[in-house]
Amino acid sequence: MKSYNIALIPGDGTGPEVLAEGVKVLNAACAKHGIKLNYQSFDFGGERYKRTGEILPDSAIEEFKKFDSIFLGAIGHPDVKPGILEVGILLKTRFALDQYINLRPVKLYPNVETPLKDKGPEHIDFVVVRENTGGIYTGIGGVTQKGTPLEVATQVMQYSRPVVERCVKYATNSRGAATARRRCSPWCTSATCSPTAVICGCACTRRWATRTIPTSSRTTTTSTPAPCGSSSSPSTTT
């Protein structure tokens, strides 16, 4: 029997409640497929911070490395100033463990309402692969001449080429891509307004391909309709 070690971080707000139900689902699924999960819970979050002043020690990061996965509920507490927990727990863990992929399945289930007119489950079934460490997450920016009429605030979204490339490679070579191919073969990708958002395996009748338009100093990516049955390789924006 396969066995995996899972770190649980219930966190704040509805996090503990949602995580508890999620564990029930995991246990049911694993029992069906002969998999054993070993859990260990950690109390990092707003209540611990209020009680001890500790956010996330470096020793916790080393402890997390021993696990196969981390199951997080939610982070954010009404009695804690915004940014303290988010940066101290979420971003610290993300950068320390290089969690560079944000995988977002999008699926409409039967008998669930959608604001999109005349669309059903057969139309909405795809996966969004989003880069998770670049952009505004890098924290580049600040304020100059604060408190004066010349005050200027900046926030820089920075994506390096390696950061973008590994995200696109994940989208085209990962299990997410395999899932997309099973749903809609041959499959396609679309780079959207974000240089690191890639849509995989859209089950809609209108599929998308990418084309690269070279310019004098950079490369831009646009999305154009592709006929059903066509395929293309994703491009990146640099």
Helices and strands as residue ranges (DSSP letters): E 2-11, H 15-33, E 35-41, H 46-52, H 58-64, E 69-74, H 84-85, I 86-91, H 92-96, E 101-107, E 125-131, G 136-138, E 141-144, E 152-155, H 161-173, H 175-183, E 189-191, E 197-200, E 207-214, E 219-226
